[in-house]
Amino acid sequence: MKRSYLFAAAIALLYVSVAAAQHPVLDQVANKVVAKYQTSTCQQLMTSKAEKQPPSAGEQKAMEMLKTDPTLRHEFVGIVADPVVDKLIQCGMIP
């Protein structure tokens, strides 16, 4: 019984590793977003929101990819949702 749990865990780990390796650019962009929220203070986030800058060419390209590919969008949200929403709650930015 214990051996089957270890086998299932190994398969799950392999699946996650392969899935992550399939979209390295997505991982890079998602990690950049997460890092921004984890390293910014609440004041910095509020100021950034108030002084919204237009997206760069790279950001526009990434947004277009996410809009047109539901699989990439799902993976991106899976990576960034928890840390970003957690920070927004901590900062009182979600009503």
Summary of the structure (lengths in Angstrom):
residues: 95
radius of gyration: 17.0
end to end distance: 46.9
largest distance: 56.8
contacts: 201
relative contact order: 0.13
helix: 83%
strand: 0%
